[in-house]
Amino acid sequence: MRQHAVTITIACLLLLPVLAPAQPFQFKREPMVPVLYGTDTLANPWTGGLNAPQFSSLQVNGDPVADLVVFDRSTNHLTVYIAQKRGNGYFYRYAPEYASLFPPLKDWVLLADYDGDGRNDLFTSTEGGIKVYRNAPAGNGLAWELVSEQLQTVGYTSNVNLYVSATDIPAITDVDGDGDLDVLTADPTGHSVEWHQNLSQEKYGHARTLEFRRATTCWGNFEIEEGCGGFVLDASCDNRRTPGGRIKHTGLSLLAVDLDGNGAKDLLVGSVSCDKIAGLLNGGTATEARITQVLPDFPASNPARVNAFPAAFYEDVDFDGKKDLLIAPNVTFNEGNRIDFRQSSWLFTNTGTAERPNFTFRQTDFLQDRTLDLGDQSAPTLGDYDGDGDLDLLVGHQGYPVNGQLLASLHLFENVGTIRTPAFRLVTDDYLGLAALGWSHLKPQFTDLNGDQVPDLVLVNTYNNGLNTDIKYWLNAASRRQPFRFGSTAFRTLPLNLRMGDTPFFYDLDGDGDSDALLGRNLGELQYFQNTGSRTNPAFTLTNPAFGGIPTDPFERSMAPLVADLDGNGRPDLLTGNRQGFLRAFTDPSLAPNAVFRADTNLVADSLSGAFTYAKLGGTLIPTAGDLTRDGLPDLVLGSASGGLVLLRNVGNGGNLIPGPGNGTTAWLYPNPASSYVYITPRETGEVSFYNALGQRMGNTTYAVAADRETAIELPPWPPGLYFARLRSASGTLVQRLVVAR
């Protein structure tokens, strides 16, 4: 009787974690996991990439050296780079923790000090105009105070909104030299430039207010002609529309800089219809501007070519005290497939003086050269391609422009770190030689399609000049724990109809031993296709067009699903990314495939506040999961529309650890759930044995395991269910829950 009581007590203790409520999903950014290109270690590998960057300086972390704020129009995503001391100089270190201190932003962002307190304030786009936040630091550092939901200006007779088209970028600068900030912007037709004069100095003798009047609708006395690079000088700007009233331009970017040292602002102009910046020299005065000379291709010594709608920015980024020139495309997507988003951040350093700059070409990939950036829409997957026991990284992307077409390839990064501290090195930028096939929009996934316990390669691809999208797959000819072998097998096509922008994820959702498909549609639907065929001859049938009851949101399209045990409780969870750059997690979808799931959105740690928030991580996120640190919880790698990757460490408490003497917070058995094999990687040398939920030992075999070395254990034909692994070592006993799923 006493023996029976002890057994029941042990069983109840073992079952407690199963009955306990699930822990929340919790992740934190890991921006400094090393990525190597040859012998070069990237300084900022996990930024998510840049496509259409806008640059502004700001003192973010309280020291006297200005840091860099970068806003990407293509994703409406802001990143912060801290100026960090290195030797006798400085370099920019990616600091994602500061992004949470900024308000929601869209279209364009410029930082400039309007109130003269030495701190740059924030100007950004709002519906039909400009929204302004004052830099008003709080006790814990950077903070923003909304001072104008929409700037007003005195028009012909009364106050109206100071109009700036969402496609444009205005110039916010002291045009007339009186000490307050004015605004130069394209008139509503895009035919001329308006000067909105700030009257703060004139009315109050200081710069602390934002009161504007439209001083002229024809600043500089020039007109912008239809087409690229056409300017009419000494114009009256009376003829602002083409015959029939058609607007001539649909986009202008403006930067006002004194280029020739005469005390009057000149203008750098980018047009939506051009691939080059034009320099317009002001031969007039600060208050009576008159454009007298046009430099049609600027800078003349080595003109910038970003291939679509360039915009110019003026900031000191080489830390020599003189502002430099940066030029990038002012676009939301790669229209016409003309832009190479790996090299869309042109830098011209100022080799002249602060008063009379001279711009010398330096590079086409400022910041991009120090990050993992594949250009446009990266899509990662994790798998042990070389069979050495850790997870490697395979990344697809949308493609590079070649003669108006996108050609993509797969980038393979080998994990060259330790079993608990990953580091990735580029092995090849054309894994399997797919670049020659003319495919684009590549999205890979390592998954076991045919049930032989080794990962196969599934690849979404677009071909025929973007007209067709399907899913190719290669069966892995390697045996378990051996390097992947796809080269000896021909690819096949999975029978699942896709449109461009759709993202599938393959997983056995119904538990029948073959792979089903969750399909995230480009328009935002999440659909469940059950495999009604077999492992070797799949056939997919639409079973639930609104899986989980997740509503279709037209503003959060490009649904990308992932199924993984995110909280370590032995049951799969659902994670989705979307076009807006946010993640959502849903608990245990396999338990109720027709139920309505509840979303958990506060997933990512804000390291400054300690809270977990609904953080914007980029745009069009495509997630993959894998346990990179061998703590029993899958970490996340996210692909982004801006071509880079974001790495998130899983810091949730998990549900598969059993409280007890000597137990830490690190799991040492995986995968979990398991079917045929488990792998043990303990921190100490010891021996492992297994028990069922009643506390009864499963067989008499004890498995010897060595510290920080992986030991593979083939599971006997136990029935599916809950089991426990007990590890005994010199320092004590650890117990970990194991779910066996056949």
DAUR-V937170 format. One record per residue. N is the residue number from 1. RES is the residue in three letters. OMEGA is omega in degrees with one decimal (NA if undefined). D_FIRST is the distance of its C-alpha to the first C-alpha in Angstrom with 1 decimal. Layout:
BEGIN
n->[N;N]
res->[RES;RES]
omega->[OMEGA;OMEGA]
d_first->[D_FIRST;D_FIRST]
END
This chain:
BEGIN
n->[1;2;3;4;5;6;7;8;9;10;11;12;13;14;15;16;17;18;19;20;21;22;23;24;25;26;27;28;29;30;31;32;33;34;35;36;37;38;39;40;41;42;43;44;45;46;47;48;49;50;51;52;53;54;55;56;57;58;59;60;61;62;63;64;65;66;67;68;69;70;71;72;73;74;75;76;77;78;79;80;81;82;83;84;85;86;87;88;89;90;91;92;93;94;95;96;97;98;99;100;101;102;103;104;105;106;107;108;109;110;111;112;113;114;115;116;117;118;119;120;121;122;123;124;125;126;127;128;129;130;131;132;133;134;135;136;137;138;139;140;141;142;143;144;145;146;147;148;149;150;151;152;153;154;155;156;157;158;159;160;161;162;163;164;165;166;167;168;169;170;171;172;173;174;175;176;177;178;179;180;181;182;183;184;185;186;187;188;189;190;191;192;193;194;195;196;197;198;199;200;201;202;203;204;205;206;207;208;209;210;211;212;213;214;215;216;217;218;219;220;221;222;223;224;225;226;227;228;229;230;231;232;233;234;235;236;237;238;239;240;241;242;243;244;245;246;247;248;249;250;251;252;253;254;255;256;257;258;259;260;261;262;263;264;265;266;267;268;269;270;271;272;273;274;275;276;277;278;279;280;281;282;283;284;285;286;287;288;289;290;291;292;293;294;295;296;297;298;299;300;301;302;303;304;305;306;307;308;309;310;311;312;313;314;315;316;317;318;319;320;321;322;323;324;325;326;327;328;329;330;331;332;333;334;335;336;337;338;339;340;341;342;343;344;345;346;347;348;349;350;351;352;353;354;355;356;357;358;359;360;361;362;363;364;365;366;367;368;369;370;371;372;373;374;375;376;377;378;379;380;381;382;383;384;385;386;387;388;389;390;391;392;393;394;395;396;397;398;399;400;401;402;403;404;405;406;407;408;409;410;411;412;413;414;415;416;417;418;419;420;421;422;423;424;425;426;427;428;429;430;431;432;433;434;435;436;437;438;439;440;441;442;443;444;445;446;447;448;449;450;451;452;453;454;455;456;457;458;459;460;461;462;463;464;465;466;467;468;469;470;471;472;473;474;475;476;477;478;479;480;481;482;483;484;485;486;487;488;489;490;491;492;493;494;495;496;497;498;499;500;501;502;503;504;505;506;507;508;509;510;511;512;513;514;515;516;517;518;519;520;521;522;523;524;525;526;527;528;529;530;531;532;533;534;535;536;537;538;539;540;541;542;543;544;545;546;547;548;549;550;551;552;553;554;555;556;557;558;559;560;561;562;563;564;565;566;567;568;569;570;571;572;573;574;575;576;577;578;579;580;581;582;583;584;585;586;587;588;589;590;591;592;593;594;595;596;597;598;599;600;601;602;603;604;605;606;607;608;609;610;611;612;613;614;615;616;617;618;619;620;621;622;623;624;625;626;627;628;629;630;631;632;633;634;635;636;637;638;639;640;641;642;643;644;645;646;647;648;649;650;651;652;653;654;655;656;657;658;659;660;661;662;663;664;665;666;667;668;669;670;671;672;673;674;675;676;677;678;679;680;681;682;683;684;685;686;687;688;689;690;691;692;693;694;695;696;697;698;699;700;701;702;703;704;705;706;707;708;709;710;711;712;713;714;715;716;717;718;719;720;721;722;723;724;725;726;727;728;729;730;731;732;733;734;735;736;737;738;739;740;741;742]
res->[MET;ARG;GLN;HIS;ALA;VAL;THR;ILE;THR;ILE;ALA;CYS;LEU;LEU;LEU;LEU;PRO;VAL;LEU;ALA;PRO;ALA;GLN;PRO;PHE;GLN;PHE;LYS;ARG;GLU;PRO;MET;VAL;PRO;VAL;LEU;TYR;GLY;THR;ASP;THR;LEU;ALA;ASN;PRO;TRP;THR;GLY;GLY;LEU;ASN;ALA;PRO;GLN;PHE;SER;SER;LEU;GLN;VAL;ASN;GLY;ASP;PRO;VAL;ALA;ASP;LEU;VAL;VAL;PHE;ASP;ARG;SER;THR;ASN;HIS;LEU;THR;VAL;TYR;ILE;ALA;GLN;LYS;ARG;GLY;ASN;GLY;TYR;PHE;TYR;ARG;TYR;ALA;PRO;GLU;TYR;ALA;SER;LEU;PHE;PRO;PRO;LEU;LYS;ASP;TRP;VAL;LEU;LEU;ALA;ASP;TYR;ASP;GLY;ASP;GLY;ARG;ASN;ASP;LEU;PHE;THR;SER;THR;GLU;GLY;GLY;ILE;LYS;VAL;TYR;ARG;ASN;ALA;PRO;ALA;GLY;ASN;GLY;LEU;ALA;TRP;GLU;LEU;VAL;SER;GLU;GLN;LEU;GLN;THR;VAL;GLY;TYR;THR;SER;ASN;VAL;ASN;LEU;TYR;VAL;SER;ALA;THR;ASP;ILE;PRO;ALA;ILE;THR;ASP;VAL;ASP;GLY;ASP;GLY;ASP;LEU;ASP;VAL;LEU;THR;ALA;ASP;PRO;THR;GLY;HIS;SER;VAL;GLU;TRP;HIS;GLN;ASN;LEU;SER;GLN;GLU;LYS;TYR;GLY;HIS;ALA;ARG;THR;LEU;GLU;PHE;ARG;ARG;ALA;THR;THR;CYS;TRP;GLY;ASN;PHE;GLU;ILE;GLU;GLU;GLY;CYS;GLY;GLY;PHE;VAL;LEU;ASP;ALA;SER;CYS;ASP;ASN;ARG;ARG;THR;PRO;GLY;GLY;ARG;ILE;LYS;HIS;THR;GLY;LEU;SER;LEU;LEU;ALA;VAL;ASP;LEU;ASP;GLY;ASN;GLY;ALA;LYS;ASP;LEU;LEU;VAL;GLY;SER;VAL;SER;CYS;ASP;LYS;ILE;ALA;GLY;LEU;LEU;ASN;GLY;GLY;THR;ALA;THR;GLU;ALA;ARG;ILE;THR;GLN;VAL;LEU;PRO;ASP;PHE;PRO;ALA;SER;ASN;PRO;ALA;ARG;VAL;ASN;ALA;PHE;PRO;ALA;ALA;PHE;TYR;GLU;ASP;VAL;ASP;PHE;ASP;GLY;LYS;LYS;ASP;LEU;LEU;ILE;ALA;PRO;ASN;VAL;THR;PHE;ASN;GLU;GLY;ASN;ARG;ILE;ASP;PHE;ARG;GLN;SER;SER;TRP;LEU;PHE;THR;ASN;THR;GLY;THR;ALA;GLU;ARG;PRO;ASN;PHE;THR;PHE;ARG;GLN;THR;ASP;PHE;LEU;GLN;ASP;ARG;THR;LEU;ASP;LEU;GLY;ASP;GLN;SER;ALA;PRO;THR;LEU;GLY;ASP;TYR;ASP;GLY;ASP;GLY;ASP;LEU;ASP;LEU;LEU;VAL;GLY;HIS;GLN;GLY;TYR;PRO;VAL;ASN;GLY;GLN;LEU;LEU;ALA;SER;LEU;HIS;LEU;PHE;GLU;ASN;VAL;GLY;THR;ILE;ARG;THR;PRO;ALA;PHE;ARG;LEU;VAL;THR;ASP;ASP;TYR;LEU;GLY;LEU;ALA;ALA;LEU;GLY;TRP;SER;HIS;LEU;LYS;PRO;GLN;PHE;THR;ASP;LEU;ASN;GLY;ASP;GLN;VAL;PRO;ASP;LEU;VAL;LEU;VAL;ASN;THR;TYR;ASN;ASN;GLY;LEU;ASN;THR;ASP;ILE;LYS;TYR;TRP;LEU;ASN;ALA;ALA;SER;ARG;ARG;GLN;PRO;PHE;ARG;PHE;GLY;SER;THR;ALA;PHE;ARG;THR;LEU;PRO;LEU;ASN;LEU;ARG;MET;GLY;ASP;THR;PRO;PHE;PHE;TYR;ASP;LEU;ASP;GLY;ASP;GLY;ASP;SER;ASP;ALA;LEU;LEU;GLY;ARG;ASN;LEU;GLY;GLU;LEU;GLN;TYR;PHE;GLN;ASN;THR;GLY;SER;ARG;THR;ASN;PRO;ALA;PHE;THR;LEU;THR;ASN;PRO;ALA;PHE;GLY;GLY;ILE;PRO;THR;ASP;PRO;PHE;GLU;ARG;SER;MET;ALA;PRO;LEU;VAL;ALA;ASP;LEU;ASP;GLY;ASN;GLY;ARG;PRO;ASP;LEU;LEU;THR;GLY;ASN;ARG;GLN;GLY;PHE;LEU;ARG;ALA;PHE;THR;ASP;PRO;SER;LEU;ALA;PRO;ASN;ALA;VAL;PHE;ARG;ALA;ASP;THR;ASN;LEU;VAL;ALA;ASP;SER;LEU;SER;GLY;ALA;PHE;THR;TYR;ALA;LYS;LEU;GLY;GLY;THR;LEU;ILE;PRO;THR;ALA;GLY;ASP;LEU;THR;ARG;ASP;GLY;LEU;PRO;ASP;LEU;VAL;LEU;GLY;SER;ALA;SER;GLY;GLY;LEU;VAL;LEU;LEU;ARG;ASN;VAL;GLY;ASN;GLY;GLY;ASN;LEU;ILE;PRO;GLY;PRO;GLY;ASN;GLY;THR;THR;ALA;TRP;LEU;TYR;PRO;ASN;PRO;ALA;SER;SER;TYR;VAL;TYR;ILE;THR;PRO;ARG;GLU;THR;GLY;GLU;VAL;SER;PHE;TYR;ASN;ALA;LEU;GLY;GLN;ARG;MET;GLY;ASN;THR;THR;TYR;ALA;VAL;ALA;ALA;ASP;ARG;GLU;THR;ALA;ILE;GLU;LEU;PRO;PRO;TRP;PRO;PRO;GLY;LEU;TYR;PHE;ALA;ARG;LEU;ARG;SER;ALA;SER;GLY;THR;LEU;VAL;GLN;ARG;LEU;VAL;VAL;ALA;ARG]
omega->[178.9;178.5;-179.7;-179.8;178.6;180.0;-179.7;179.8;178.2;-179.1;-179.4;178.0;-179.6;-177.2;-176.7;-179.7;179.6;-176.7;-178.3;178.9;-178.4;175.0;177.7;175.9;-175.1;179.8;172.7;-179.7;175.4;-172.1;-170.7;172.0;-170.3;170.1;-175.1;168.0;-171.9;177.9;-177.1;175.8;-177.2;-177.9;-175.3;-168.7;-165.2;-177.6;-173.6;176.3;179.0;175.1;-176.5;-171.8;171.7;-167.5;173.5;177.2;-179.9;173.2;-170.9;-169.6;171.5;178.0;-173.8;-177.6;-177.3;175.2;-174.4;174.8;-177.1;177.7;-178.0;-178.3;-174.6;-178.7;-173.4;-176.0;-178.9;174.7;-177.4;178.2;-178.9;173.8;-174.8;-178.6;174.2;-176.3;178.9;-177.4;-178.2;169.6;-179.2;176.7;177.7;-176.4;-173.8;-176.7;-176.2;-177.7;-178.4;-179.4;-177.8;177.2;174.1;-173.5;176.9;171.0;179.0;-179.8;174.5;178.8;-179.8;-176.0;-177.7;-173.2;172.8;-179.8;178.3;179.7;179.9;176.9;-169.2;175.4;-178.0;-176.0;167.3;-175.3;177.2;-177.7;-171.8;172.5;-175.2;171.7;175.3;175.7;-176.1;-172.3;176.7;-177.2;-177.5;174.7;-172.2;176.4;-174.8;177.8;179.5;179.9;176.7;174.9;177.2;-179.8;177.2;176.2;175.7;179.6;-178.2;-175.7;-174.1;177.2;173.5;176.4;177.6;-167.8;169.1;177.6;179.5;179.5;-173.8;165.8;179.4;170.1;179.2;-171.0;176.1;-175.0;-171.8;174.1;-178.2;174.2;172.9;-173.8;174.5;-179.8;168.0;-179.1;176.2;174.4;-172.9;178.3;-176.2;-173.1;-178.3;-178.7;177.5;172.5;174.2;-173.9;174.9;-176.8;-176.6;180.0;-177.0;-174.4;-171.3;179.5;175.8;-175.2;-167.7;176.9;-179.2;178.8;-171.2;166.0;178.5;-175.7;178.6;172.6;-177.7;179.6;178.5;179.2;175.2;176.3;179.8;-178.7;176.4;-177.2;-174.7;171.8;-179.8;179.3;175.9;-177.7;-177.6;-178.2;178.5;-179.0;178.6;-177.0;-171.3;-179.4;175.9;178.7;-178.6;175.5;-178.2;178.7;-174.8;-176.9;176.0;177.9;174.5;168.8;-175.7;170.8;-179.8;-178.1;173.1;-174.7;-172.7;174.0;-179.2;177.2;179.5;-178.0;169.4;-172.8;169.5;-170.8;170.3;-178.0;-180.0;-177.8;-175.6;172.5;-177.2;176.8;174.6;175.6;-179.8;-175.5;-177.4;177.0;178.8;-179.0;-179.9;-178.1;179.0;-175.7;176.0;178.6;-176.0;-178.2;178.2;172.0;-166.9;-176.1;-168.3;-11.2;-171.2;-175.3;-179.4;-171.2;176.6;177.4;177.1;169.2;174.7;170.2;-178.9;173.4;-175.9;180.0;-169.6;-178.2;176.2;-177.9;174.8;169.9;177.2;178.2;178.8;-178.2;-179.1;-178.8;176.0;-178.3;-177.6;177.6;-179.1;-170.3;175.3;176.1;-173.8;-178.2;-179.1;179.2;-176.7;-169.7;170.9;-174.3;169.5;-175.4;-176.6;-178.2;-173.8;178.8;172.4;-179.0;-179.6;177.9;174.8;178.4;177.5;-178.2;-179.0;-173.4;170.5;-171.0;-178.5;-178.0;178.5;-177.8;178.4;-172.9;177.8;-173.4;-178.0;-178.6;-179.1;-180.0;175.3;-173.7;-178.2;173.5;-171.2;174.9;175.4;-178.6;-174.5;166.5;-178.6;176.9;-178.8;-172.3;-176.7;174.4;-177.3;173.6;175.1;-174.3;175.5;-170.3;175.4;-173.8;169.5;179.2;-174.7;176.7;177.8;-177.5;175.4;-179.7;176.7;177.6;177.2;178.0;-174.1;177.8;176.5;176.8;-179.2;177.7;177.4;174.6;-177.7;176.8;177.0;-175.9;-179.3;-179.5;-174.6;169.8;-171.9;178.5;178.8;176.5;179.1;174.7;177.6;178.8;-177.9;174.4;-174.7;-176.5;-177.2;-174.8;178.2;179.3;175.4;176.8;-176.4;177.8;-177.2;168.6;169.7;179.4;-179.2;-178.2;-170.7;172.5;179.8;174.8;172.1;-177.3;170.3;-178.7;175.1;-173.9;168.6;-179.9;176.0;-175.8;-178.9;179.4;175.8;-175.7;-174.3;175.9;175.4;-177.5;173.0;173.4;177.0;173.6;-177.5;-178.7;-179.1;172.8;-177.3;177.0;175.2;177.6;-178.8;176.7;176.9;-174.7;-176.2;-179.6;177.3;178.1;176.2;-178.8;177.4;-177.3;178.2;-175.0;-178.8;167.7;179.0;-179.0;176.3;179.9;177.4;169.8;-174.6;-176.0;179.9;-175.2;-177.1;173.8;-178.3;173.3;175.5;-174.3;170.2;-176.8;163.9;-174.8;173.0;-176.5;180.0;-179.8;171.3;179.0;170.9;-172.5;179.5;175.6;177.9;175.4;179.7;173.7;-178.8;177.9;-174.6;179.4;-173.7;172.0;-172.0;-178.8;178.9;-176.7;-179.9;-177.5;178.2;-173.7;179.1;-175.6;-178.7;-175.2;174.3;-179.0;-177.1;179.2;-179.6;-176.0;177.6;178.1;177.6;-175.3;174.4;174.6;178.6;175.2;-171.4;-175.8;173.4;-179.5;177.6;179.4;-176.4;175.4;-180.0;174.9;177.4;169.0;-179.8;-174.9;-177.8;175.9;179.7;175.8;170.9;176.6;-179.7;-173.4;166.0;-179.2;-175.5;-178.3;-178.3;-172.2;179.0;-178.2;173.9;-176.0;175.6;-175.9;168.5;-174.5;-178.3;-168.2;-166.5;-176.7;167.7;-171.8;179.3;-178.3;-176.2;-178.9;172.3;-168.5;174.7;-169.3;171.8;-171.6;-179.0;177.2;179.7;-175.9;174.0;-173.4;165.2;-174.3;175.0;-178.6;-175.5;-176.0;177.2;174.3;177.8;179.9;-178.0;173.4;-176.1;166.4;-174.8;168.8;-175.7;176.9;-179.9;166.3;-180.0;-179.5;173.6;-179.4;178.4;175.8;177.2;-177.8;175.8;-179.8;179.5;-179.2;-173.8;176.6;-176.2;177.0;178.8;-178.0;175.4;-178.1;174.9;-179.2;-175.3;176.0;-176.3;179.1;-178.1;-5.3;-180.0;10.5;178.4;178.4;-175.8;-175.4;163.7;-179.5;-175.8;175.2;-176.6;174.3;179.4;175.7;-179.7;179.2;-174.5;171.1;-172.2;-178.7;174.1;-174.4;177.3;-179.0;-179.2;-178.8;-179.8;-179.6;-176.9;-174.7;172.1;-174.6;177.2;-179.6;-177.0;-177.0;174.9;173.2;-177.0;176.1;178.3;179.3;176.2;-176.9;172.4;-178.2;178.1;174.6;175.5;179.2;-175.5;177.5;179.3;175.4;179.0;179.2;175.9;177.2;-176.4;-176.0;178.3;-175.6;174.2;177.8;177.8;179.7;179.2;174.2;176.9;179.8;-176.8;NA]
d_first->[0.0;3.8;5.4;5.1;6.3;8.8;10.0;10.8;12.5;14.5;15.5;16.7;18.6;20.2;21.3;23.0;26.3;26.5;26.5;28.8;32.5;34.7;36.8;40.6;42.6;44.5;47.1;49.8;53.0;53.3;57.1;57.4;55.4;58.1;60.2;62.8;65.9;67.0;67.1;67.6;64.6;65.0;65.2;63.7;61.8;59.6;62.1;62.0;65.7;69.0;71.3;73.8;73.4;75.3;75.6;75.9;75.7;73.6;72.4;68.7;66.9;69.3;71.3;75.0;74.9;74.8;71.8;72.0;70.7;70.8;70.5;70.3;72.1;70.5;67.0;67.8;65.6;66.4;65.5;66.3;67.5;67.7;70.6;69.0;70.9;71.2;73.7;76.9;76.2;73.6;71.5;69.6;65.8;63.9;62.1;60.1;58.7;62.1;62.5;60.3;63.0;65.5;66.0;65.8;68.8;70.7;73.8;75.3;74.7;77.3;76.9;80.0;80.8;82.6;82.6;83.7;80.8;80.2;77.0;77.1;76.3;74.8;76.9;75.3;76.0;75.6;76.9;80.7;80.8;79.4;76.5;76.5;73.9;75.0;73.2;71.9;69.4;66.6;64.8;62.5;65.3;66.8;67.1;69.4;71.2;72.6;76.3;77.7;75.9;79.2;82.3;85.5;89.0;92.4;93.8;97.3;97.0;93.6;90.1;88.2;85.1;85.9;85.2;83.5;82.4;78.7;80.0;82.2;81.8;84.2;85.8;84.8;87.2;90.0;92.8;95.7;94.8;94.6;91.1;88.9;87.1;88.9;87.7;89.4;88.1;89.4;91.2;89.5;91.6;90.7;94.5;95.0;93.3;93.1;93.2;91.3;92.6;90.4;92.5;90.3;92.8;95.8;94.5;92.4;93.3;89.8;87.4;84.5;85.1;85.1;88.1;89.8;93.0;94.0;96.8;97.8;96.6;98.5;97.4;99.4;101.8;100.3;98.8;96.2;97.3;95.3;93.8;92.9;94.8;97.6;98.9;102.2;103.6;105.8;104.5;104.5;101.2;102.9;102.0;98.2;97.5;98.4;100.3;98.3;96.2;93.7;91.9;92.9;89.8;86.1;85.0;86.3;84.8;86.8;86.9;89.6;90.6;93.9;94.5;98.0;98.0;100.6;98.5;97.9;94.7;94.9;92.5;90.1;89.6;87.1;87.5;85.0;87.6;88.1;86.4;88.3;88.9;92.4;93.9;96.3;98.5;99.8;103.5;103.7;102.2;98.9;100.1;102.4;100.5;102.5;101.0;103.7;102.0;99.2;97.3;95.8;93.3;91.7;91.3;94.5;93.7;90.5;89.7;86.1;85.0;81.7;83.0;82.3;83.0;83.0;82.4;83.4;81.7;83.1;80.8;80.7;78.0;79.3;79.3;83.1;84.0;85.8;84.4;83.9;84.1;81.1;81.5;78.9;78.8;78.5;76.6;73.4;73.1;74.9;77.6;79.5;77.2;79.7;77.7;75.7;73.0;72.2;75.6;76.3;76.6;80.1;81.0;84.6;84.8;87.6;89.9;92.6;92.4;90.6;93.9;95.0;92.1;92.4;89.5;88.6;86.2;83.0;80.3;79.1;75.4;75.1;71.4;70.5;71.2;68.4;65.7;63.9;66.2;66.8;69.2;68.0;64.6;62.2;59.1;56.4;53.5;51.1;50.1;49.8;53.2;53.6;50.0;49.5;46.2;47.6;49.1;52.8;55.0;57.3;59.6;62.0;64.7;67.4;70.2;73.4;76.7;79.1;82.2;80.7;77.5;74.0;72.7;69.1;67.0;63.5;62.9;60.2;58.7;56.7;53.9;55.1;52.8;49.5;46.2;45.5;49.1;51.2;54.9;57.0;60.2;62.6;62.8;65.1;66.5;66.9;63.7;64.4;68.1;67.9;70.7;73.3;72.0;73.2;69.9;69.0;66.1;63.5;59.8;57.4;53.7;51.6;49.1;47.8;49.8;49.3;45.6;46.1;44.1;47.2;49.1;52.4;55.2;56.1;59.4;61.0;64.8;68.0;71.2;74.6;75.8;72.9;73.3;70.2;66.5;63.9;60.8;61.2;58.4;58.0;55.3;53.9;54.8;52.7;49.3;46.3;46.7;50.4;53.4;54.2;57.0;58.9;62.4;62.2;61.2;63.4;62.4;61.7;61.7;58.8;59.8;59.2;62.3;62.8;65.4;66.4;64.0;61.0;57.8;55.1;51.5;49.7;46.0;43.7;43.1;42.0;39.5;41.3;42.1;45.7;47.4;48.5;51.0;51.1;54.8;56.2;59.7;62.7;63.3;59.8;57.7;54.3;53.9;51.1;52.2;49.7;50.2;50.8;52.0;50.0;49.4;52.6;54.7;53.7;55.1;54.5;54.5;54.8;51.7;51.8;55.1;53.5;50.1;47.9;50.5;52.1;55.7;58.7;60.6;64.1;64.2;61.0;61.8;60.9;57.1;55.2;51.5;48.7;45.1;42.5;39.2;40.9;38.0;35.5;32.9;32.9;35.2;39.0;41.4;45.1;47.8;51.5;54.7;58.0;61.8;61.7;59.5;56.3;52.7;50.2;46.5;44.5;40.7;38.9;41.8;40.0;37.5;40.4;43.6;45.6;44.5;46.6;45.3;45.6;47.4;46.6;49.9;49.4;48.3;50.5;50.5;53.6;53.7;56.2;54.4;50.8;50.3;49.4;52.3;53.8;55.9;58.8;58.4;61.5;62.5;61.2;57.9;56.3;52.8;50.8;47.4;45.7;43.6;46.4;44.5;41.2;39.1;37.4;39.7;42.9;46.2;49.2;52.7;55.2;58.5;61.3;64.6;66.3;65.3;62.9;59.2;56.9;53.6;50.7;47.7;44.4;43.1;40.4;37.0;35.5;32.2;30.6;29.7;26.3;26.5;25.1;26.4;29.6;29.9;33.5;35.2;36.2;34.6;34.9;33.9;36.3;37.2;34.6;34.2;34.6;35.3;36.0;36.2;35.1;36.9;35.5;37.8;36.0;37.8;36.4;35.9;32.3;29.9;28.2;25.1;23.8;20.5;20.0;19.1;15.4;15.6;15.8;18.7;21.7;23.1;23.7;27.0;27.7;31.0;33.3;35.2;38.2;39.2;41.4;41.7;40.6;38.3;38.0;34.8;34.9;31.9;30.4;30.7;27.6;27.7;29.1;26.7;25.1;24.0;23.9;25.8;24.9;27.8;27.6;30.8;32.3;32.0;28.4;26.2;27.4;25.6;27.6;27.0;28.5;29.6;30.5;33.3;34.8]
END
